[in-house]
Amino acid sequence: MENNTKKFLPTAFALYFAYAMLGIASSILSQYKSEFAKAWGAQTLSSGMVDVSMVVSVVAAFGLGRLIAYPFSGPVSDKFGRRVSGLIGVLLYALFFFGITIVQNFWFAYAIGILNGIANSFLDTCVSPSLMEMFPKSASIANLFTKFSIVIAQFLLPFFIGWVTMANFSYHTIFVICGIAMLIDAVLVMTLPFPVQNKVVTDKKEAKPAEKKHMHFTPASIAAILIGFTSSTTFMLWLNCNQELGSSYGIKDPSVLQSFYAAGAAVAVLATAQFIHMGIKETTILVLYPSIAVIMLLLCYFIQQPIILYIGSFVIGYSAAGGVLQLATSTTINFFPLNKGTATSLVMIASSIANYAVLSLAAFITGSFSGNAPRLIILLNVVITVIGICLALFVKRSKQQVVSAK
């Protein structure tokens, strides 16, 4: 590793840590659906279970917040610097963790959910461009490891939840700890060095900021952006709706599925980094992994046994949450090398639409179809993931044509 990249290792650690907290923030509400639903005044269904659809709606609000902020967060990152964007994101996440513990009303919770999404958008447009600028020779791998930090946190989360339960602590405990951690991380982001943005090498071998150019959109670049929607749908629907599916299949503690899911995603990040190092193209993985996810989703639909969900959680974690969104982001950034922050925003806007629209649809399905809802959501997931495969095939073919033409 070159000396000019070594100095950024502490900064990279702080950014990866922020993403680990992002991973917890994006999944922890789903682990406490009943508790939050009761706190927000949810009704008890005829089956005796608490209606958790409002919690799914708050999780969907994450996507609305991201959708609101991404048009601004990307340009802020490109114009005012990665540090500014990252600091805004980290501080807003601290507000989310503290705020969600004190609200007692669904609409206030919904507002806090929007705040989560805004935090996510500013963090995204800081972290991915920063890591690709810190480690330009392994940019895709550096960006891929943001997912590794997320899934490690999500893998450990059920164990933290178990510890909190055994210690008879409030379910708010983890939120408060994460909020404090984000405040500490904000200090690191404020003080550690960041690289010069969008560097180019001149004849004198001096790094200078590149002159910005207008973004030129092609059908392939638009398809790469849209993969942000389809790839996010695959893992978001599974992550936020697998517990109800597990209960309907007879699993006593469906929260364990979270660990299988996270373990699969962690293995995928390590394996995918090695594949890319070996020369396998990102576009190949963007086709292969969603194809595996579709097969596994269909198996989970047709085989209504607990064992298939344990296997399915690991496989879907690997194939859907193991870095597909991050590779879609890297692929899109390659189309717009001088507008990395804005390119990241575009992918994440597509991801945000998925988070808001698809999870809102899932909340509607959950409230309308009760016991049949989990399996209907699987079918919805299959359809959107297949669309993602088609988009990835188009991007792959377009890139091959460009290479052939040179």
C-alpha positions in Angstrom: 0.0 0.0 0.0 1.3 3.4 -1.0 2.2 6.0 1.7 -0.3 8.5 0.3 -3.1 6.0 1.0 -1.9 4.8 4.4 -2.6 8.2 5.9 -6.3 7.8 5.1 -6.7 4.4 6.9 -8.0 6.1 10.2 -10.5 8.1 8.1 -11.6 4.9 6.2 -12.1 3.2 9.6 -14.3 6.0 10.8 -16.3 5.9 7.6 -16.7 2.1 7.7 -17.8 2.4 11.4 -20.4 4.9 10.4 -21.7 2.4 7.9 -21.8 -0.3 10.6 -24.1 2.0 12.6 -26.1 2.6 9.4 -26.6 -1.1 9.1 -28.0 -1.2 12.6 -30.2 1.8 12.0 -31.7 0.2 8.9 -32.7 -3.1 10.5 -33.1 -2.6 14.3 -36.8 -1.4 14.1 -37.7 -4.6 12.4 -36.3 -6.5 15.4 -38.5 -4.6 17.8 -41.7 -4.3 15.7 -44.1 -5.3 18.5 -42.5 -3.0 21.1 -42.6 0.0 18.9 -46.0 -0.7 17.5 -47.4 -0.8 21.1 -45.5 2.4 22.0 -47.1 4.1 19.0 -50.6 3.0 19.8 -51.1 0.1 17.4 -54.3 -2.0 17.5 -54.4 -5.7 18.5 -55.6 -7.9 15.6 -58.3 -10.6 15.9 -55.5 -13.2 16.0 -54.2 -11.6 19.2 -51.1 -10.2 17.5 -50.2 -6.5 17.4 -50.6 -4.8 14.1 -47.0 -4.0 13.1 -47.8 -2.5 9.7 -47.1 1.0 11.1 -43.6 0.0 11.9 -43.1 -1.2 8.4 -44.4 2.2 7.2 -41.8 4.0 9.4 -39.1 1.8 7.9 -40.5 2.8 4.4 -40.1 6.4 5.5 -36.4 5.9 5.5 -36.7 5.7 1.7 -38.7 8.9 1.6 -36.1 10.8 3.6 -33.4 9.5 1.3 -35.5 10.5 -1.7 -35.9 14.0 -0.3 -32.2 14.5 0.4 -30.3 12.8 -2.4 -30.8 15.6 -4.9 -29.0 17.9 -2.4 -26.5 15.6 -0.7 -24.7 14.6 -3.9 -24.0 18.2 -5.0 -23.1 19.2 -1.4 -20.5 16.4 -1.4 -19.1 17.4 -4.8 -19.2 21.2 -4.1 -18.5 21.6 -0.4 -16.5 18.4 0.3 -16.9 14.8 1.5 -16.2 15.8 5.1 -19.2 18.2 5.2 -21.6 15.6 3.7 -20.2 12.9 6.1 -20.5 15.1 9.2 -24.1 15.9 8.4 -24.9 12.3 7.9 -23.3 11.1 11.2 -24.9 13.8 13.3 -28.3 13.2 11.9 -27.9 9.4 12.6 -27.2 10.3 16.2 -30.4 12.3 16.3 -32.3 9.3 14.8 -31.0 6.9 17.5 -31.8 9.3 20.3 -35.1 10.5 18.8 -36.7 7.2 18.1 -36.5 6.2 21.8 -38.6 9.2 23.0 -41.4 9.5 20.4 -44.8 8.1 21.5 -46.8 8.8 18.3 -46.8 7.2 14.9 -46.5 10.5 13.0 -43.6 11.7 15.1 -42.0 8.3 14.5 -42.6 8.7 10.8 -40.8 12.0 10.9 -37.8 10.4 12.7 -37.9 7.7 10.0 -37.5 10.4 7.3 -34.6 11.9 9.3 -32.9 8.4 9.1 -33.2 8.5 5.4 -31.7 12.0 5.1 -28.8 10.9 7.3 -28.3 7.9 5.0 -28.2 10.1 1.9 -25.5 12.4 3.2 -23.4 9.5 4.5 -23.7 7.7 1.2 -22.5 10.6 -0.8 -19.5 11.0 1.5 -18.4 7.4 2.0 -18.5 5.8 -1.5 -16.7 8.7 -3.3 -14.2 9.2 -0.4 -13.2 5.5 -0.4 -12.8 5.4 -4.1 -10.6 8.5 -4.0 -8.6 7.1 -1.0 -7.9 3.8 -2.8 -8.1 4.5 -6.5 -6.3 1.3 -7.5 -9.0 -0.9 -5.7 -11.9 1.5 -5.8 -14.7 -1.1 -6.3 -13.3 -3.3 -3.5 -13.0 -0.4 -1.1 -16.6 0.6 -1.8 -17.7 -3.1 -1.5 -16.4 -3.3 2.0 -18.9 -0.7 3.1 -21.4 -3.5 2.8 -19.1 -5.7 4.9 -19.2 -3.3 7.8 -23.0 -3.1 7.5 -23.5 -6.9 7.6 -21.1 -7.5 10.4 -23.1 -5.0 12.5 -26.3 -6.7 11.4 -24.9 -10.1 12.2 -24.0 -9.0 15.7 -27.3 -7.2 16.3 -29.3 -10.2 17.4 -26.6 -11.1 20.0 -26.8 -7.5 21.3 -30.6 -7.8 21.5 -30.2 -11.1 23.4 -27.8 -9.5 25.8 -30.2 -6.6 26.4 -33.1 -9.0 27.0 -31.1 -11.2 29.5 -29.9 -8.2 31.4 -33.5 -6.9 31.6 -32.5 -3.6 30.1 -35.0 -1.5 28.1 -35.1 -2.1 24.3 -34.0 1.5 24.0 -30.5 0.6 25.3 -29.0 -0.3 21.9 -30.4 2.9 20.4 -28.7 5.1 23.1 -25.4 3.3 22.8 -25.4 3.7 19.0 -26.3 7.4 19.4 -23.3 8.0 21.6 -21.1 6.1 19.2 -22.2 8.3 16.3 -21.3 11.4 18.3 -17.8 10.1 18.8 -17.6 9.2 15.1 -18.6 12.7 14.2 -15.5 14.0 16.0 -13.3 11.7 14.0 -15.0 12.7 10.7 -14.5 16.3 11.6 -10.7 16.0 12.4 -9.3 13.2 10.2 -7.8 13.9 6.7 -9.8 13.4 3.5 -8.3 13.1 0.0 -8.4 15.8 -2.7 -11.6 15.3 -4.7 -11.7 14.1 -8.4 -7.9 14.1 -8.8 -6.2 13.9 -12.2 -2.4 13.5 -12.9 -0.8 16.1 -15.0 2.4 15.9 -17.0 4.3 17.0 -13.9 2.8 14.1 -11.9 1.0 16.5 -9.6 -2.5 15.7 -8.5 -5.0 18.5 -9.2 -8.7 18.7 -9.0 -10.3 17.8 -12.3 -12.5 20.3 -14.1 -16.2 19.3 -13.7 -18.1 18.4 -16.9 -21.8 18.1 -17.5 -23.1 14.5 -17.0 -24.0 12.7 -20.2 -26.6 10.0 -19.7 -26.6 6.9 -21.9 -29.1 4.0 -21.9 -26.5 1.9 -20.1 -25.8 4.4 -17.4 -29.6 4.8 -16.8 -29.9 1.0 -16.5 -27.0 1.0 -14.0 -28.8 3.6 -11.9 -32.1 1.6 -12.0 -30.3 -1.4 -10.6 -30.2 0.7 -7.4 -34.0 0.2 -7.3 -34.1 -3.5 -8.0 -31.1 -4.6 -5.9 -32.4 -2.6 -2.9 -35.8 -4.2 -3.2 -34.4 -7.7 -3.1 -32.7 -7.3 0.3 -35.0 -4.7 1.8 -38.1 -6.8 1.4 -36.4 -9.9 2.8 -34.7 -8.0 5.7 -37.9 -6.3 6.8 -40.5 -9.1 6.2 -38.7 -12.4 6.9 -39.7 -12.5 10.6 -43.4 -12.8 9.7 -42.6 -15.4 7.1 -40.6 -17.3 9.7 -43.4 -17.3 12.1 -45.9 -18.5 9.5 -43.5 -21.4 8.7 -43.3 -22.4 12.4 -40.0 -20.8 13.5 -40.2 -20.0 17.2 -37.5 -17.3 17.1 -37.4 -15.8 13.6 -35.0 -13.1 14.7 -32.3 -15.8 14.3 -32.8 -15.5 10.5 -31.1 -12.1 10.7 -27.8 -13.7 11.7 -28.0 -16.2 8.8 -28.8 -13.3 6.4 -25.9 -11.2 7.7 -23.5 -14.2 7.7 -24.3 -14.8 4.0 -23.8 -11.1 3.2 -20.4 -11.1 5.0 -19.2 -14.1 3.1 -20.4 -12.6 -0.1 -18.4 -9.4 0.4 -15.1 -11.3 1.0 -15.8 -13.7 -1.9 -16.8 -10.9 -4.3 -13.7 -8.9 -3.4 -11.6 -11.9 -4.3 -13.6 -12.4 -7.5 -13.0 -8.8 -8.6 -9.3 -9.1 -7.7 -9.2 -12.2 -9.9 -10.5 -10.1 -12.8 -14.2 -11.0 -12.8 -16.2 -8.0 -14.0 -18.6 -6.2 -11.7 -21.3 -6.5 -14.4 -21.0 -10.3 -14.4 -21.7 -10.3 -10.6 -24.6 -7.9 -11.1 -26.2 -10.6 -13.3 -25.2 -13.7 -11.4 -26.1 -12.8 -7.8 -29.7 -11.6 -8.5 -30.2 -14.8 -10.5 -29.2 -16.8 -7.4 -31.6 -14.7 -5.3 -34.5 -15.4 -7.6 -34.0 -19.2 -7.4 -33.8 -19.0 -3.6 -36.9 -16.8 -3.3 -38.9 -19.3 -5.4 -37.7 -22.2 -3.2 -38.8 -20.3 -0.1 -42.2 -19.8 -1.7 -42.8 -23.4 -2.7 -41.1 -25.2 0.3 -43.0 -24.2 3.4 -40.6 -25.6 5.9 -38.5 -23.8 8.6 -35.2 -25.3 7.3 -35.6 -23.6 3.9 -35.7 -20.2 5.6 -32.5 -20.7 7.4 -30.8 -21.7 4.1 -32.7 -19.0 2.3 -31.6 -16.3 4.7 -28.0 -17.2 4.2 -28.3 -17.5 0.4 -30.3 -14.3 0.0 -27.9 -12.5 2.3 -25.1 -13.6 0.0 -26.7 -12.9 -3.3 -28.8 -9.8 -2.5 -27.1 -8.1 0.4 -23.5 -9.0 -0.4 -22.6 -5.9 -2.2 -24.8 -5.8 -5.3 -26.0 -2.2 -4.5 -22.4 -1.1 -3.9 -21.2 -2.6 -7.2 -24.1 -0.9 -9.0 -22.9 2.3 -7.4 -19.3 1.7 -8.5 -20.5 0.8 -12.0 -22.5 4.0 -12.2 -19.6 6.1 -10.9 -17.5 4.7 -13.7 -19.9 6.3 -16.2 -19.4 9.7 -14.4 -15.9 9.8 -13.0 -15.9 13.6 -12.5 -19.3 13.7 -10.6 -18.8 10.8 -8.1 -21.0 12.4 -5.4 -23.9 13.1 -7.8 -23.6 9.7 -9.5 -23.8 8.1 -6.1 -26.9 10.2 -5.4 -28.6 9.0 -8.5 -28.2 5.3 -7.6 -29.3 6.0 -4.1 -32.4 7.9 -5.3 -33.4 4.8 -7.1 -32.7 2.8 -4.0 -34.7 5.3 -1.9 -37.7 4.9 -4.2 -37.5 1.2 -3.7 -37.3 1.7 0.1 -40.3 3.9 0.2 -42.6 2.6 -2.5 -41.9 -1.1 -2.3 -41.9 -1.2 1.6 -45.1 0.9 1.6 -46.6 -1.6 -0.7 -45.4 -4.4 1.6 -47.0 -2.6 4.5 -50.3 -2.4 2.6 -50.1 -6.1 1.7 -49.3 -7.0 5.4 -52.4 -5.0 6.6 -54.7 -6.3 3.8 -53.8 -10.0 3.5 -52.7 -10.9 7.0 -51.5 -14.6 7.0 -51.0 -14.8 3.3 -49.0 -11.5 3.1 -45.4 -12.9 3.7 -45.7 -15.3 0.7 -47.2 -12.6 -1.5 -44.3 -10.4 -0.7 -41.9 -13.1 -1.9 -43.6 -13.1 -5.3 -43.4 -9.3 -5.4 -39.6 -9.7 -4.6 -39.2 -12.2 -7.4 -40.7 -10.0 -10.1 -38.6 -6.9 -9.2 -35.4 -9.0 -8.9 -36.0 -10.5 -12.4 -36.3 -6.9 -13.8 -32.9 -6.2 -12.1 -31.3 -9.2 -13.9 -32.6 -7.8 -17.3 -31.1 -4.4 -16.5 -27.7 -5.9 -15.5 -27.6 -7.9 -18.7 -28.2 -4.7 -20.7 -25.4 -2.9 -18.9 -23.0 -5.9 -19.3 -23.7 -6.1 -23.1 -23.3 -2.3 -23.5 -19.9 -2.3 -21.8 -18.8 -5.3 -23.9 -19.8 -3.4 -27.1 -17.8 -0.4 -25.9 -14.7 -2.5 -25.3 -15.1 -4.2 -28.7 -15.3 -0.9 -30.4 -12.0 0.4 -29.0 
